[in-house]
Amino acid sequence: MTDKPSEPSLRRRRILVIDDDPNFLIICKVALTTAGFDVSTVDRALKSLDAVREEGRPDLVVLDVMMPGMDGLEAMRFLDDYVISYKIPVVYVSANSDRRVITKALQRGGADYLVKPFGPEELIKVVKKNLERFGRGEGTAQESVRDPRSRTQKS
């Protein structure tokens, strides 16, 4: 699928994936595990804080914007203390490509935003990039929006 992370700083990093789609969770878990990451998945935003408490702080969160009950933007309120205190990058994912939603997600602490559908390689690339960027202290939200349907990066 893809090469495993070669830098020791990327080995065994823990990724928390929060999405209500069980198929998406499986694809993310397989892709990221194959790339050398430890991956935890939860299917509801409310479970995200429990996962953090039980399994420890993740190095990066992949968070679906649109979920029933509590969406990803609301979930950030629960994760804010961890995300801000520990500078954990949050990669939002959604089929919604509306600029207002993207801007809101990035303003609420998102490091990146991927528009579904996207391939495993794109997910791994974005995860690695944000782990590296945050590891160097460059963890500020930037409008790095990837829409694989257009294959162009929007700024």
N, C-alpha and C positions, 0 to 999 in steps of 0.2 A: 504494500500500500504506500507507505512513505518511510523515509529513513528515520531511525530513532534519534532523539536529541543527542548530539555529540558532546556538547558542553556539559561538564559535571553539574553546573548550576541548574540545568534543566532536568536532570535525571530525578525521577521519583517525585516530582512535584505533584501536589494533590489538586485535582480539579473537581469542583462541585457543579453538576449540571442540574438545572431546575427547569422542567418542562412537563406539561400535562400529556404529551404525546408519547406513549410507550415505545413506539417504533423509533422515534427520534432519540429517545434516551438510549436505546440499544445501539443505534448507529454511532452515537457520540461515545458511548462507553467502549465499543470495539475499536473505533478509530483512535481514540486518545490512549487507550491501553496499549494498542499495537505500537503507538508512537513512544511508549515508555513512561506514561503518566499513570499515577494512581487516580482512579476515577470513582466518585460517589455520585449517585443519581437520586433525585427525589421528584415525585410527580405532582407536588402541590407546593405553592409558595409558602404556605404556613409550616410545612415540614422543614423548610430550609434552615431556620434557626435551630431546630432540634438536631439536624444533621451537623451543624457547626458545633453545637454543644457536645454531642456524643462523639464525633469523629475528629474534632479539632479544627483549627482554622485552615481553610483551603488557601492555596496559593493563587487561585483564580476561580471566578464564578462565571459560568455560562448560564444566562438567565433569559427565559422566554418572556416577551413583553405581554402577550395575550394568553391569559389562563383564566379558567372559570374560578369564581370565588374571589381570589385576590390576584391581581395581575402583577407582573414583574416590577412595574414602577412602584406599586404599593409595597411590595415585598422589600424594596430597598430601604424603607423606613425601619424594618426589623433588622436588616443587615448593616445599616449605616455605621453603627459603632465599630463593627469589625472591619468594614470596608475602609472607613476613614482612618481609624486608629492604626491599622496594619497595612494600609495602602494596597489593598487587594484589588486587582483589576477585575472589572465586571464587563463581560462581553454580552451585550444584549443580542438576542436573536428573535426574528419575527417575520411573518409573511407581509406585514404592514410596512410599506415603503413610503408612507406619508411623511414629508419633511418635518411637519409639526411634531409627530410622534418621535421621530428620530432625534430632533433637537431636544425635546423634553427628556428623553432617555439619557442623552449625553449630559444634559444639565443636572440630572439626578445622579451623577456619579459614574456614568458609563464610560469605559475606556474605548469601546469600539461597538459597532452595530453591524450585524450581518443580516442581510435580507434572505429569507428562505424562499426557495430551496437553494442549498449550496452543498457542495461535495465535501467529503471528509478531509481532502487535502487542504481546502480553503480553511476549514475549521482549525486544523492543526497549525497551519501557517499563522493564523490570527492569534491563536493561543500562545505559540512560541514568541511571536513579536511582542505581545503584551507582557509576557513574563520577563522577557529581556528588557523591555522599556521600563517597567516598574522596578526591576532589579537595579537599574542604573539611576533610579530616583527621578525618572521622567514621567511619572504617573499622573499626568493631567489629561482630562478628557479632551480629545481631539475629534473633529468630525471625520472619522475614518469610517466611511460607510461603504460597504461592498454589496452591490447588487449583481449577483452572478448572471442575471438575465441580460444585463446590458454589458457585462464584462468590463465596466469602467468604474473607476473610483470617483465618488462624488465628494466635493469639498464645499 
